[in-house]
């Protein structure tokens, strides 16, 4: 188990929850890598609901991290993730 500050009352997170967050970040990064040369209709058609959630979460958390680190490339990735999410989903991010 890993400790997560500000989590539940006991501060512990089940391992599968920690892995899910890490996997979502990896999934979002893989999609962003595919989108480097342009976001195509084929790419958008391949993105499923799980990928969309990963992009939304990556975009939100990535923007915060980018601003704290003053990193242009990280901010660009976060904004690209958010833009792709908006192209495929019309509801509020998770």
Secondary structure, DSSP 8 states (H G I E B T S, - for coil): -EE-TTSSTT-EE-HHHHHHHHHHHHHHHHHHHHTTT---HHHHHH--HHHHHHHHHHHHHHHHHHHHHT-HHHHHHHHHHHHHHHHH--S---
